[in-house]
Amino acid sequence: MKSGFVAVVGRPNVGKSTMVNALVGEKITITSSRPQTTRNIIRGAVTGRDDQGEPSYQIVLVDTPGLHRPRTELGNRLNALVYGSLADADAVVFMIDATQPIGPGDRLIAERLKESGAGVVVVVNKIDKAAKGDVVTQLVEAAEWDFGSYVPMSAKTGENLEPLVSELVERLPEGPMYFPEPMVSDQPESMLVSEIIREKFLEKLRDELPHSLAVVTDEMTTRDDGLLTIAARVIVERRSQKGIVIGKGGSLLGEAGTEARHELESIFGSKVHLDLRVTVESDWQQTPALLDRLGFE
């Protein structure tokens, strides 16, 4: 069978995580309209079968943070994660946004990918939101990079996901099943919980505060009656941010916590008691020791 690792790269907010979730068939990575939502390397497996029902391929998608010009030590580490994933990739999905002009960030990524030597499929995403003329313009301009294949796609609606899979399978070597079925991701449950909680805050916060927010799951235990109890910390960088995250009378914390609890109950199939605390870790995005402790090593 064919199998291998496919790095998914692109600028922030082009739809990489939405595509990964759509291909895997379930939510393994959070999504948001906020740039730089993804902060970890998240792997998800897509397994295909032949006419006899035997596995014929397995694509291990490696969702990466959006490449950007870093302003913090965290940003430097996230970019390093992306470049590290390219070194181990059998193929690459390079995603650009059909609703935005190709910019210097896209061109920089294209140059890095040419240097990597990996087989690249360029995906022009969000065609459901773009005019046909804009999509054609993007494809023509991106064709100057002379990569192996170009796929216009909508990760949101699922349009052209199958042609993308076919292009990726062609570029994979013969190999083993890296993820036994029905396993589709190796992301620890505690990380998934932290990310879902963070996701619920992202759209409720404005300006730079979403970037200053981190979530750490400290404890997960299941009681004898089946209740899953989760203790998590919502971390900010300033005391003034703590009040914003909590909200008047605890309103924002309660609203985000309720949304997170409902989604976690759907994922784990049990009742969830979610205990959220808001703490301050000054300048955690710039402090190497804090980044190590928070898991951004």
The 8 nearest C-alpha neighbors of each residue, nearest first, counted from 0:
[[1, 55, 56, 173, 174, 2, 54, 175],
 [0, 2, 173, 56, 174, 172, 171, 55],
 [3, 1, 57, 174, 56, 171, 58, 173],
 [2, 4, 171, 58, 89, 59, 172, 5],
 [3, 5, 59, 88, 89, 60, 58, 6],
 [4, 6, 90, 60, 91, 88, 61, 89],
 [5, 7, 61, 91, 88, 60, 92, 8],
 [8, 6, 92, 62, 61, 91, 63, 93],
 [9, 7, 93, 63, 92, 6, 94, 65],
 [10, 8, 94, 93, 65, 66, 95, 11],
 [9, 11, 65, 66, 13, 67, 12, 104],
 [12, 10, 65, 34, 35, 13, 66, 9],
 [11, 13, 34, 14, 10, 32, 33, 35],
 [12, 14, 96, 11, 15, 95, 10, 94],
 [15, 13, 17, 12, 16, 18, 154, 124],
 [14, 16, 18, 17, 13, 19, 7, 62],
 [15, 17, 19, 18, 14, 28, 30, 20],
 [18, 16, 14, 20, 15, 19, 154, 21],
 [17, 19, 154, 21, 15, 16, 20, 22],
 [18, 20, 16, 22, 21, 17, 23, 15],
 [21, 19, 26, 23, 17, 18, 25, 22],
 [20, 22, 18, 24, 19, 23, 17, 154],
 [23, 21, 19, 24, 20, 18, 45, 160],
 [24, 22, 20, 45, 21, 25, 19, 44],
 [25, 23, 21, 22, 20, 26, 45, 19],
 [26, 24, 20, 23, 27, 21, 22, 183],
 [25, 27, 20, 28, 24, 29, 23, 21],
 [26, 28, 20, 25, 29, 184, 43, 191],
 [29, 27, 26, 16, 30, 20, 41, 191],
 [28, 30, 198, 195, 194, 16, 27, 31],
 [31, 29, 16, 17, 36, 28, 198, 32],
 [30, 32, 33, 36, 29, 198, 201, 202],
 [31, 33, 34, 12, 30, 202, 36, 201],
 [32, 34, 31, 36, 35, 12, 201, 202],
 [35, 33, 12, 11, 36, 32, 31, 65],
 [36, 34, 11, 37, 65, 64, 33, 12],
 [35, 37, 34, 33, 38, 31, 30, 64],
 [38, 36, 64, 35, 39, 63, 65, 29],
 [39, 37, 64, 36, 77, 35, 40, 63],
 [40, 38, 37, 41, 64, 63, 77, 80],
 [39, 41, 63, 62, 61, 42, 80, 38],
 [42, 40, 62, 61, 39, 186, 43, 63],
 [43, 41, 61, 60, 184, 62, 59, 185],
 [42, 44, 184, 60, 183, 59, 23, 61],
 [45, 43, 59, 183, 58, 60, 23, 46],
 [44, 46, 58, 23, 57, 59, 22, 47],
 [47, 45, 57, 56, 44, 58, 54, 48],
 [48, 46, 56, 55, 54, 57, 45, 49],
 [49, 47, 54, 55, 53, 52, 50, 46],
 [48, 50, 52, 51, 53, 55, 54, 47],
 [49, 51, 52, 48, 53, 55, 54, 47],
 [52, 50, 49, 53, 48, 54, 55, 47],
 [51, 53, 48, 49, 50, 54, 55, 47],
 [52, 54, 48, 49, 51, 55, 50, 47],
 [55, 53, 48, 47, 56, 49, 52, 46],
 [56, 54, 0, 48, 47, 49, 53, 1],
 [57, 55, 1, 47, 0, 2, 46, 54],
 [56, 58, 46, 2, 45, 59, 47, 1],
 [59, 57, 45, 44, 3, 2, 60, 4],
 [58, 60, 44, 4, 43, 5, 3, 57],
 [61, 59, 5, 43, 42, 58, 4, 6],
 [60, 62, 42, 6, 41, 7, 5, 63],
 [63, 61, 41, 7, 40, 60, 42, 16],
 [62, 64, 40, 81, 8, 7, 61, 65],
 [65, 63, 37, 38, 77, 66, 35, 39],
 [64, 66, 11, 10, 9, 35, 67, 63],
 [65, 67, 10, 78, 9, 11, 64, 68],
 [68, 66, 69, 65, 10, 11, 104, 78],
 [67, 69, 70, 66, 74, 104, 75, 78],
 [70, 68, 74, 75, 71, 67, 72, 78],
 [69, 71, 74, 68, 72, 75, 73, 67],
 [72, 70, 74, 73, 285, 69, 284, 75],
 [71, 73, 285, 75, 74, 284, 76, 70],
 [74, 72, 76, 284, 71, 75, 77, 285],
 [75, 73, 69, 71, 77, 72, 76, 70],
 [76, 74, 72, 78, 73, 77, 69, 79],
 [75, 77, 79, 73, 74, 78, 80, 72],
 [76, 78, 80, 74, 79, 75, 73, 64],
 [77, 79, 81, 75, 80, 76, 66, 74],
 [78, 80, 76, 82, 77, 81, 83, 75],
 [81, 79, 77, 83, 78, 82, 84, 76],
 [82, 80, 78, 84, 83, 79, 63, 77],
 [81, 83, 79, 85, 84, 80, 78, 86],
 [82, 84, 80, 81, 86, 85, 79, 87],
 [83, 85, 81, 82, 86, 87, 80, 6],
 [86, 84, 88, 82, 83, 87, 6, 81],
 [85, 87, 83, 84, 88, 82, 115, 117],
 [88, 86, 85, 84, 89, 83, 4, 6],
 [89, 87, 85, 4, 90, 5, 86, 6],
 [88, 90, 4, 3, 5, 171, 117, 87],
 [91, 89, 118, 5, 88, 117, 119, 170],
 [92, 90, 119, 6, 5, 7, 93, 118],
 [91, 93, 7, 120, 121, 119, 94, 6],
 [94, 92, 121, 8, 9, 122, 91, 120],
 [95, 93, 122, 9, 121, 123, 92, 8],
 [94, 96, 123, 13, 124, 122, 9, 97],
 [95, 97, 124, 13, 98, 99, 123, 125],
 [98, 96, 134, 123, 124, 99, 125, 126],
 [97, 99, 129, 96, 125, 128, 100, 133],
 [100, 98, 96, 97, 101, 95, 102, 133],
 [101, 99, 102, 98, 137, 97, 96, 133],
 [102, 100, 105, 99, 137, 103, 95, 106],
 [101, 103, 105, 104, 100, 106, 99, 107],
 [102, 104, 106, 105, 107, 101, 108, 109],
 [105, 103, 107, 102, 106, 108, 10, 67],
 [104, 106, 108, 102, 107, 103, 101, 109],
 [107, 105, 109, 103, 108, 104, 110, 102],
 [106, 108, 104, 110, 109, 105, 103, 111],
 [107, 109, 111, 105, 106, 110, 112, 104],
 [110, 108, 106, 112, 107, 111, 105, 113],
 [109, 111, 113, 107, 112, 108, 106, 114],
 [112, 110, 108, 114, 109, 113, 115, 107],
 [113, 111, 115, 109, 114, 110, 108, 116],
 [114, 112, 110, 115, 111, 116, 109, 117],
 [113, 115, 111, 112, 116, 110, 117, 109],
 [116, 114, 112, 113, 117, 111, 85, 86],
 [115, 117, 114, 113, 118, 112, 119, 111],
 [118, 116, 90, 115, 119, 89, 91, 112],
 [117, 119, 90, 91, 170, 116, 147, 120],
 [118, 120, 91, 90, 146, 92, 147, 117],
 [121, 119, 148, 92, 149, 93, 147, 91],
 [122, 120, 149, 93, 94, 92, 148, 150],
 [123, 121, 94, 150, 151, 124, 149, 93],
 [124, 122, 151, 95, 97, 96, 152, 94],
 [123, 125, 152, 96, 153, 97, 126, 122],
 [126, 124, 153, 127, 128, 97, 96, 152],
 [125, 127, 129, 128, 153, 124, 152, 97],
 [126, 128, 125, 129, 153, 156, 155, 152],
 [129, 127, 126, 125, 98, 130, 97, 153],
 [130, 128, 126, 98, 127, 97, 133, 131],
 [129, 131, 133, 132, 134, 128, 126, 127],
 [132, 130, 134, 133, 135, 129, 126, 136],
 [131, 133, 135, 130, 134, 136, 129, 137],
 [132, 134, 136, 130, 131, 135, 137, 129],
 [133, 135, 137, 131, 136, 132, 97, 138],
 [136, 134, 138, 132, 137, 133, 139, 131],
 [137, 135, 133, 139, 134, 138, 140, 132],
 [136, 138, 134, 140, 135, 139, 141, 133],
 [137, 139, 135, 141, 136, 140, 142, 134],
 [140, 138, 142, 136, 137, 141, 135, 143],
 [139, 141, 137, 142, 138, 143, 136, 101],
 [140, 142, 138, 143, 139, 144, 137, 145],
 [143, 141, 139, 144, 145, 140, 138, 146],
 [142, 144, 141, 145, 140, 139, 146, 138],
 [145, 143, 142, 146, 141, 109, 140, 110],
 [146, 144, 143, 142, 147, 141, 148, 113],
 [147, 145, 144, 148, 119, 120, 142, 121],
 [146, 148, 119, 120, 145, 118, 149, 121],
 [147, 149, 120, 146, 121, 150, 119, 166],
 [148, 150, 121, 120, 122, 151, 147, 138],
 [149, 151, 122, 152, 123, 121, 163, 148],
 [152, 150, 123, 122, 124, 126, 149, 159],
 [151, 153, 124, 159, 158, 126, 123, 150],
 [152, 154, 125, 158, 124, 155, 126, 156],
 [153, 155, 18, 157, 156, 17, 152, 124],
 [154, 156, 153, 157, 17, 18, 125, 21],
 [157, 155, 153, 158, 154, 127, 152, 21],
 [158, 156, 154, 153, 160, 155, 159, 21],
 [157, 159, 153, 156, 152, 160, 154, 155],
 [160, 158, 152, 161, 162, 157, 163, 153],
 [159, 161, 163, 162, 157, 158, 164, 152],
 [160, 162, 164, 163, 159, 165, 158, 157],
 [163, 161, 165, 164, 159, 160, 166, 150],
 [162, 164, 166, 160, 161, 165, 167, 150],
 [163, 165, 161, 167, 166, 162, 168, 160],
 [166, 164, 162, 168, 163, 167, 161, 169],
 [165, 167, 163, 169, 164, 168, 162, 170],
 [166, 168, 164, 170, 169, 165, 163, 171],
 [167, 169, 165, 171, 170, 166, 164, 1],
 [170, 168, 167, 166, 171, 165, 172, 1],
 [169, 171, 167, 168, 90, 118, 172, 166],
 [170, 172, 168, 3, 2, 169, 1, 89],
 [173, 171, 1, 2, 174, 3, 170, 89],
 [172, 174, 1, 0, 2, 171, 175, 3],
 [173, 175, 2, 1, 172, 0, 3, 176],
 [176, 174, 177, 2, 0, 173, 1, 57],
 [177, 175, 178, 179, 57, 2, 174, 56],
 [176, 178, 175, 179, 57, 59, 2, 3],
 [177, 179, 176, 182, 180, 44, 183, 184],
 [180, 178, 182, 181, 176, 177, 183, 44],
 [181, 179, 182, 178, 183, 46, 176, 44],
 [180, 182, 179, 183, 178, 184, 46, 44],
 [183, 181, 180, 179, 184, 178, 185, 44],
 [182, 184, 44, 43, 181, 178, 23, 185],
 [185, 183, 43, 186, 42, 182, 44, 27],
 [186, 184, 187, 42, 183, 43, 182, 41],
 [185, 187, 184, 188, 41, 190, 191, 42],
 [188, 186, 190, 189, 185, 191, 184, 192],
 [187, 189, 191, 190, 192, 186, 193, 185],
 [188, 190, 192, 187, 191, 216, 193, 219],
 [191, 189, 193, 187, 192, 188, 194, 186],
 [190, 192, 188, 194, 193, 189, 195, 187],
 [191, 193, 189, 195, 190, 194, 188, 196],
 [194, 192, 190, 214, 196, 191, 195, 216],
 [193, 195, 197, 191, 196, 192, 198, 190],
 [196, 194, 198, 192, 197, 193, 191, 259],
 [195, 197, 193, 259, 194, 198, 199, 192],
 [198, 196, 194, 200, 199, 195, 214, 193],
 [197, 199, 195, 201, 196, 200, 194, 29],
 [200, 198, 255, 197, 196, 201, 259, 195],
 [199, 201, 203, 197, 198, 202, 255, 204],
 [200, 202, 198, 203, 209, 204, 199, 197],
 [203, 201, 204, 200, 199, 31, 33, 198],
 [202, 204, 200, 201, 205, 199, 251, 255],
 [205, 203, 202, 201, 209, 200, 208, 206],
 [204, 206, 208, 207, 209, 203, 202, 201],
 [205, 207, 208, 204, 209, 210, 33, 211],
 [208, 206, 210, 209, 205, 211, 204, 212],
 [207, 209, 211, 210, 206, 205, 204, 212],
 [210, 208, 212, 211, 201, 207, 204, 205],
 [209, 211, 208, 212, 207, 35, 213, 36],
 [212, 210, 208, 209, 235, 236, 213, 207],
 [213, 211, 235, 209, 210, 234, 208, 214],
 [212, 214, 234, 233, 235, 211, 215, 197],
 [215, 213, 233, 193, 232, 234, 197, 216],
 [214, 216, 232, 231, 193, 217, 233, 213],
 [217, 215, 231, 193, 189, 218, 230, 232],
 [216, 218, 231, 230, 215, 219, 232, 229],
 [219, 217, 230, 229, 216, 220, 231, 228],
 [218, 220, 229, 228, 230, 227, 221, 217],
 [221, 219, 228, 227, 222, 218, 229, 226],
 [220, 222, 227, 226, 225, 228, 223, 219],
 [223, 221, 225, 226, 224, 227, 220, 228],
 [222, 224, 225, 221, 226, 227, 220, 228],
 [223, 225, 222, 226, 221, 227, 270, 269],
 [226, 224, 222, 223, 221, 227, 269, 270],
 [225, 227, 270, 222, 221, 224, 271, 228],
 [228, 226, 221, 271, 220, 272, 270, 225],
 [227, 229, 272, 220, 219, 271, 273, 221],
 [230, 228, 219, 273, 218, 274, 272, 231],
 [229, 231, 274, 218, 217, 216, 273, 275],
 [232, 230, 216, 275, 217, 215, 274, 229],
 [231, 233, 276, 215, 214, 277, 275, 234],
 [232, 234, 214, 277, 213, 276, 278, 231],
 [233, 235, 278, 213, 212, 279, 277, 214],
 [236, 234, 212, 279, 211, 237, 280, 240],
 [235, 237, 281, 280, 282, 279, 211, 283],
 [238, 236, 240, 239, 235, 281, 279, 241],
 [237, 239, 241, 240, 279, 236, 242, 235],
 [238, 240, 237, 241, 242, 243, 236, 235],
 [241, 239, 243, 237, 238, 242, 244, 235],
 [240, 242, 238, 244, 243, 239, 245, 235],
 [241, 243, 245, 240, 244, 239, 246, 238],
 [244, 242, 246, 240, 241, 245, 239, 247],
 [245, 243, 241, 242, 246, 240, 252, 251],
 [244, 246, 252, 249, 242, 243, 251, 241],
 [247, 245, 251, 249, 250, 243, 244, 242],
 [246, 248, 249, 250, 245, 251, 242, 243],
 [247, 249, 250, 246, 245, 251, 252, 253],
 [248, 250, 246, 245, 247, 252, 251, 253],
 [251, 249, 246, 253, 248, 247, 252, 254],
 [252, 250, 246, 254, 253, 245, 249, 255],
 [253, 251, 245, 255, 249, 254, 250, 256],
 [252, 254, 256, 250, 251, 255, 249, 257],
 [253, 255, 251, 257, 256, 252, 250, 258],
 [256, 254, 199, 258, 252, 257, 253, 200],
 [257, 255, 253, 259, 254, 258, 252, 260],
 [256, 258, 260, 254, 259, 255, 253, 261],
 [259, 257, 255, 261, 260, 256, 254, 262],
 [258, 260, 256, 262, 196, 257, 261, 263],
 [259, 261, 257, 263, 262, 258, 256, 264],
 [262, 260, 264, 258, 263, 259, 257, 265],
 [261, 263, 265, 259, 264, 260, 266, 258],
 [262, 264, 266, 260, 265, 261, 267, 259],
 [263, 265, 261, 269, 267, 262, 268, 266],
 [264, 266, 262, 268, 263, 267, 261, 269],
 [267, 265, 263, 264, 268, 262, 269, 261],
 [266, 268, 264, 269, 265, 263, 270, 271],
 [269, 267, 265, 264, 266, 270, 263, 271],
 [270, 268, 264, 267, 271, 226, 225, 227],
 [269, 271, 226, 264, 227, 272, 268, 225],
 [272, 270, 227, 228, 226, 264, 273, 260],
 [271, 273, 228, 227, 229, 274, 270, 226],
 [274, 272, 229, 228, 271, 230, 275, 260],
 [273, 275, 230, 229, 231, 272, 276, 228],
 [276, 274, 231, 232, 230, 273, 277, 233],
 [275, 277, 232, 233, 231, 278, 274, 230],
 [278, 276, 233, 232, 234, 241, 275, 279],
 [277, 279, 234, 233, 235, 276, 280, 232],
 [278, 280, 235, 236, 234, 281, 237, 238],
 [281, 279, 236, 283, 235, 282, 234, 278],
 [280, 282, 236, 283, 237, 279, 235, 238],
 [283, 281, 236, 284, 285, 280, 286, 237],
 [282, 284, 286, 285, 281, 289, 280, 236],
 [285, 283, 73, 282, 286, 72, 71, 290],
 [286, 284, 72, 283, 71, 282, 287, 73],
 [285, 287, 283, 289, 288, 284, 290, 282],
 [288, 286, 290, 289, 291, 285, 72, 283],
 [287, 289, 291, 290, 286, 292, 283, 293],
 [290, 288, 292, 291, 286, 287, 283, 293],
 [289, 291, 287, 295, 293, 292, 288, 286],
 [292, 290, 296, 288, 294, 289, 295, 293],
 [293, 291, 289, 290, 294, 288, 295, 296],
 [292, 294, 290, 291, 295, 289, 215, 296],
 [293, 295, 291, 292, 296, 290, 289, 215],
 [296, 294, 290, 291, 293, 76, 73, 292],
 [295, 291, 294, 290, 76, 292, 293, 287]]
